[in-house]
Amino acid sequence: MKSRTVAPDNGADAATTPKREGEPVKLLRRIGSTTYEVTVHYSNTGKDTMADILRRILEREVERYD
């Protein structure tokens, strides 16, 4: 997942709905005084479930701190 810091604004906790199918969803989340914009997109040909992807991400994070 790729994120970047953006300037805070009034819609900081809003998600945008894709205008067309296949267009990524953008989420803005504020943590403290920093607002993060996260772009989420899904593969139509992917074979992994969301649970598989999240498990893999968590396993990598655990390995980083072991």
N, CA, C and O atoms as a GROMACS GRO file, in nm:
protein
  264
    1MET      N    1   0.085  -0.117   0.000
    1MET     CA    2   0.000   0.000   0.000
    1MET      C    3   0.089   0.123   0.000
    1MET      O    4   0.190   0.127   0.070
    2LYS      N    5   0.054   0.218  -0.075
    2LYS     CA    6   0.133   0.338  -0.091
    2LYS      C    7   0.057   0.454  -0.031
    2LYS      O    8  -0.062   0.470  -0.058
    3SER      N    9   0.122   0.535   0.049
    3SER     CA   10   0.055   0.652   0.106
    3SER      C   11   0.149   0.771   0.098
    3SER      O   12   0.271   0.755   0.089
    4ARG      N   13   0.090   0.889   0.103
    4ARG     CA   14   0.173   1.009   0.103
    4ARG      C   15   0.107   1.111   0.193
    4ARG      O   16  -0.014   1.109   0.211
    5THR      N   17   0.186   1.198   0.250
    5THR     CA   18   0.134   1.301   0.339
    5THR      C   19   0.080   1.416   0.255
    5THR      O   20   0.145   1.462   0.162
    6VAL      N   21  -0.040   1.461   0.290
    6VAL     CA   22  -0.100   1.576   0.222
    6VAL      C   23  -0.144   1.676   0.327
    6VAL      O   24  -0.160   1.643   0.444
    7ALA      N   25  -0.163   1.798   0.284
    7ALA     CA   26  -0.205   1.903   0.377
    7ALA      C   27  -0.346   1.874   0.430
    7ALA      O   28  -0.432   1.830   0.354
    8PRO      N   29  -0.370   1.897   0.560
    8PRO     CA   30  -0.503   1.875   0.617
    8PRO      C   31  -0.608   1.963   0.551
    8PRO      O   32  -0.581   2.076   0.511
    9ASP      N   33  -0.729   1.909   0.540
    9ASP     CA   34  -0.840   1.987   0.489
    9ASP      C   35  -0.969   1.946   0.562
    9ASP      O   36  -0.966   1.858   0.647
   10ASN      N   37  -1.079   2.008   0.529
   10ASN     CA   38  -1.205   1.981   0.600
   10ASN      C   39  -1.260   1.842   0.573
   10ASN      O   40  -1.334   1.791   0.657
   11GLY      N   41  -1.228   1.779   0.462
   11GLY     CA   42  -1.279   1.647   0.430
   11GLY      C   43  -1.181   1.537   0.463
   11GLY      O   44  -1.173   1.437   0.392
   12ALA      N   45  -1.106   1.553   0.570
   12ALA     CA   46  -0.994   1.464   0.600
   12ALA      C   47  -1.034   1.322   0.631
   12ALA      O   48  -0.951   1.232   0.617
   13ASP      N   49  -1.157   1.296   0.672
   13ASP     CA   50  -1.197   1.160   0.704
   13ASP      C   51  -1.298   1.107   0.605
   13ASP      O   52  -1.380   1.021   0.638
   14ALA      N   53  -1.293   1.156   0.484
   14ALA     CA   54  -1.390   1.116   0.382
   14ALA      C   55  -1.326   1.020   0.284
   14ALA      O   56  -1.205   1.018   0.265
   15ALA      N   57  -1.410   0.939   0.221
   15ALA     CA   58  -1.365   0.851   0.113
   15ALA      C   59  -1.435   0.895  -0.014
   15ALA      O   60  -1.552   0.936  -0.011
   16THR      N   61  -1.364   0.886  -0.124
   16THR     CA   62  -1.427   0.922  -0.250
   16THR      C   63  -1.472   0.796  -0.320
   16THR      O   64  -1.402   0.694  -0.318
   17THR      N   65  -1.586   0.801  -0.382
   17THR     CA   66  -1.639   0.688  -0.457
   17THR      C   67  -1.585   0.692  -0.598
   17THR      O   68  -1.583   0.799  -0.661
   18PRO      N   69  -1.541   0.578  -0.651
   18PRO     CA   70  -1.490   0.580  -0.788
   18PRO      C   71  -1.600   0.621  -0.885
   18PRO      O   72  -1.716   0.582  -0.870
   19LYS      N   73  -1.564   0.700  -0.983
   19LYS     CA   74  -1.660   0.746  -1.083
   19LYS      C   75  -1.685   0.639  -1.189
   19LYS      O   76  -1.793   0.633  -1.248
   20ARG      N   77  -1.584   0.555  -1.214
   20ARG     CA   78  -1.595   0.447  -1.311
   20ARG      C   79  -1.545   0.318  -1.248
   20ARG      O   80  -1.460   0.320  -1.160
   21GLU      N   81  -1.598   0.205  -1.294
   21GLU     CA   82  -1.552   0.077  -1.244
   21GLU      C   83  -1.404   0.060  -1.278
   21GLU      O   84  -1.362   0.092  -1.389
   22GLY      N   85  -1.327   0.010  -1.183
   22GLY     CA   86  -1.185  -0.007  -1.204
   22GLY      C   87  -1.103   0.112  -1.160
   22GLY      O   88  -0.980   0.104  -1.152
   23GLU      N   89  -1.168   0.225  -1.133
   23GLU     CA   90  -1.098   0.344  -1.086
   23GLU      C   91  -1.069   0.328  -0.937
   23GLU      O   92  -1.158   0.284  -0.863
   24PRO      N   93  -0.951   0.362  -0.891
   24PRO     CA   94  -0.916   0.344  -0.750
   24PRO      C   95  -0.998   0.433  -0.657
   24PRO      O   96  -1.046   0.540  -0.695
   25VAL      N   97  -1.014   0.386  -0.533
   25VAL     CA   98  -1.082   0.462  -0.428
   25VAL      C   99  -0.976   0.536  -0.349
   25VAL      O  100  -0.873   0.477  -0.315
   26LYS      N  101  -0.998   0.662  -0.320
   26LYS     CA  102  -0.903   0.741  -0.240
   26LYS      C  103  -0.963   0.765  -0.103
   26LYS      O  104  -1.077   0.809  -0.091
   27LEU      N  105  -0.886   0.738   0.000
   27LEU     CA  106  -0.927   0.758   0.138
   27LEU      C  107  -0.836   0.862   0.202
   27LEU      O  108  -0.715   0.860   0.181
   28LEU      N  109  -0.892   0.951   0.278
   28LEU     CA  110  -0.815   1.047   0.356
   28LEU      C  111  -0.835   1.016   0.503
   28LEU      O  112  -0.948   1.004   0.549
   29ARG      N  113  -0.726   1.002   0.576
   29ARG     CA  114  -0.733   0.973   0.719
   29ARG      C  115  -0.638   1.066   0.792
   29ARG      O  116  -0.523   1.083   0.751
   30ARG      N  117  -0.686   1.126   0.898
   30ARG     CA  118  -0.605   1.214   0.979
   30ARG      C  119  -0.558   1.138   1.103
   30ARG      O  120  -0.639   1.079   1.175
   31ILE      N  121  -0.429   1.139   1.126
   31ILE     CA  122  -0.369   1.082   1.246
   31ILE      C  123  -0.290   1.194   1.309
   31ILE      O  124  -0.187   1.236   1.257
   32GLY      N  125  -0.339   1.242   1.423
   32GLY     CA  126  -0.278   1.359   1.485
   32GLY      C  127  -0.296   1.479   1.396
   32GLY      O  128  -0.408   1.510   1.354
   33SER      N  129  -0.188   1.548   1.366
   33SER     CA  130  -0.197   1.666   1.280
   33SER      C  131  -0.158   1.636   1.135
   33SER      O  132  -0.147   1.727   1.053
   34THR      N  133  -0.138   1.507   1.104
   34THR     CA  134  -0.100   1.468   0.969
   34THR      C  135  -0.218   1.399   0.900
   34THR      O  136  -0.284   1.314   0.960
   35THR      N  137  -0.244   1.436   0.776
   35THR     CA  138  -0.349   1.373   0.698
   35THR      C  139  -0.284   1.286   0.591
   35THR      O  140  -0.195   1.332   0.519
   36TYR      N  141  -0.328   1.160   0.582
   36TYR     CA  142  -0.275   1.065   0.484
   36TYR      C  143  -0.379   1.039   0.377
   36TYR      O  144  -0.497   1.020   0.408
   37GLU      N  145  -0.336   1.037   0.252
   37GLU     CA  146  -0.422   0.998   0.141
   37GLU      C  147  -0.379   0.860   0.098
   37GLU      O  148  -0.263   0.838   0.062
   38VAL      N  149  -0.472   0.765   0.102
   38VAL     CA  150  -0.442   0.627   0.065
   38VAL      C  151  -0.528   0.592  -0.055
   38VAL      O  152  -0.650   0.612  -0.053
   39THR      N  153  -0.466   0.542  -0.158
   39THR     CA  154  -0.538   0.501  -0.278
   39THR      C  155  -0.549   0.349  -0.277
   39THR      O  156  -0.449   0.279  -0.264
   40VAL      N  157  -0.672   0.299  -0.291
   40VAL     CA  158  -0.698   0.156  -0.287
   40VAL      C  159  -0.750   0.113  -0.424
   40VAL      O  160  -0.839   0.176  -0.481
   41HIS      N  161  -0.693   0.007  -0.476
   41HIS     CA  162  -0.742  -0.048  -0.603
   41HIS      C  163  -0.738  -0.199  -0.596
   41HIS      O  164  -0.658  -0.256  -0.522
   42TYR      N  165  -0.822  -0.264  -0.671
   42TYR     CA  166  -0.836  -0.408  -0.670
   42TYR      C  167  -0.813  -0.464  -0.809
   42TYR      O  168  -0.846  -0.401  -0.909
   43SER      N  169  -0.756  -0.582  -0.814
   43SER     CA  170  -0.734  -0.649  -0.941
   43SER      C  171  -0.854  -0.737  -0.973
   43SER      O  172  -0.900  -0.813  -0.888
   44ASN      N  173  -0.904  -0.727  -1.093
   44ASN     CA  174  -1.014  -0.813  -1.136
   44ASN      C  175  -0.968  -0.955  -1.163
   44ASN      O  176  -1.050  -1.047  -1.168
   45THR      N  177  -0.839  -0.975  -1.180
   45THR     CA  178  -0.786  -1.108  -1.211
   45THR      C  179  -0.715  -1.172  -1.092
   45THR      O  180  -0.668  -1.285  -1.102
   46GLY      N  181  -0.708  -1.102  -0.979
   46GLY     CA  182  -0.639  -1.154  -0.861
   46GLY      C  183  -0.708  -1.275  -0.803
   46GLY      O  184  -0.831  -1.287  -0.809
   47LYS      N  185  -0.630  -1.364  -0.746
   47LYS     CA  186  -0.684  -1.488  -0.689
   47LYS      C  187  -0.686  -1.485  -0.536
   47LYS      O  188  -0.751  -1.569  -0.475
   48ASP      N  189  -0.616  -1.389  -0.474
   48ASP     CA  190  -0.612  -1.378  -0.329
   48ASP      C  191  -0.738  -1.309  -0.278
   48ASP      O  192  -0.789  -1.217  -0.341
   49THR      N  193  -0.786  -1.354  -0.163
   49THR     CA  194  -0.897  -1.285  -0.098
   49THR      C  195  -0.840  -1.169  -0.017
   49THR      O  196  -0.719  -1.160   0.004
   50MET      N  197  -0.927  -1.080   0.029
   50MET     CA  198  -0.883  -0.969   0.112
   50MET      C  199  -0.819  -1.023   0.241
   50MET      O  200  -0.720  -0.968   0.289
   51ALA      N  201  -0.875  -1.130   0.295
   51ALA     CA  202  -0.817  -1.192   0.416
   51ALA      C  203  -0.675  -1.240   0.390
   51ALA      O  204  -0.588  -1.223   0.475
   52ASP      N  205  -0.649  -1.301   0.272
   52ASP     CA  206  -0.515  -1.346   0.236
   52ASP      C  207  -0.417  -1.229   0.230
   52ASP      O  208  -0.306  -1.237   0.281
   53ILE      N  209  -0.461  -1.122   0.169
   53ILE     CA  210  -0.375  -1.004   0.154
   53ILE      C  211  -0.344  -0.943   0.290
   53ILE      O  212  -0.228  -0.910   0.318
   54LEU      N  213  -0.445  -0.928   0.374
   54LEU     CA  214  -0.422  -0.870   0.507
   54LEU      C  215  -0.333  -0.959   0.592
   54LEU      O  216  -0.246  -0.910   0.664
   55ARG      N  217  -0.353  -1.090   0.585
   55ARG     CA  218  -0.268  -1.183   0.660
   55ARG      C  219  -0.123  -1.168   0.617
   55ARG      O  220  -0.033  -1.164   0.701
   56ARG      N  221  -0.099  -1.159   0.485
   56ARG     CA  222   0.037  -1.144   0.434
   56ARG      C  223   0.100  -1.012   0.482
   56ARG      O  224   0.217  -1.010   0.520
   57ILE      N  225   0.023  -0.904   0.481
   57ILE     CA  226   0.074  -0.776   0.529
   57ILE      C  227   0.110  -0.784   0.676
   57ILE      O  228   0.216  -0.738   0.717
   58LEU      N  229   0.022  -0.843   0.757
   58LEU     CA  230   0.048  -0.855   0.900
   58LEU      C  231   0.170  -0.943   0.927
   58LEU      O  232   0.252  -0.912   1.014
   59GLU      N  233   0.183  -1.053   0.854
   59GLU     CA  234   0.300  -1.140   0.874
   59GLU      C  235   0.429  -1.066   0.843
   59GLU      O  236   0.527  -1.082   0.915
   60ARG      N  237   0.430  -0.984   0.738
   60ARG     CA  238   0.551  -0.907   0.704
   60ARG      C  239   0.583  -0.805   0.814
   60ARG      O  240   0.699  -0.785   0.848
   61GLU      N  241   0.479  -0.742   0.868
   61GLU     CA  242   0.501  -0.644   0.975
   61GLU      C  243   0.558  -0.713   1.099
   61GLU      O  244   0.649  -0.659   1.163
   62VAL      N  245   0.506  -0.828   1.134
   62VAL     CA  246   0.555  -0.902   1.251
   62VAL      C  247   0.701  -0.939   1.231
   62VAL      O  248   0.782  -0.927   1.323
   63GLU      N  249   0.737  -0.984   1.111
   63GLU     CA  250   0.876  -1.021   1.081
   63GLU      C  251   0.970  -0.901   1.096
   63GLU      O  252   1.084  -0.917   1.139
   64ARG      N  253   0.922  -0.784   1.061
   64ARG     CA  254   1.006  -0.662   1.071
   64ARG      C  255   1.043  -0.632   1.216
   64ARG      O  256   1.151  -0.579   1.241
   65TYR      N  257   0.955  -0.666   1.310
   65TYR     CA  258   0.978  -0.629   1.450
   65TYR      C  259   1.023  -0.745   1.537
   65TYR      O  260   1.038  -0.729   1.658
   66ASP      N  261   1.045  -0.862   1.479
   66ASP     CA  262   1.094  -0.977   1.557
   66ASP      C  263   1.243  -0.972   1.572
   66ASP      O  264   1.301  -1.060   1.635
   0.00000   0.00000   0.00000
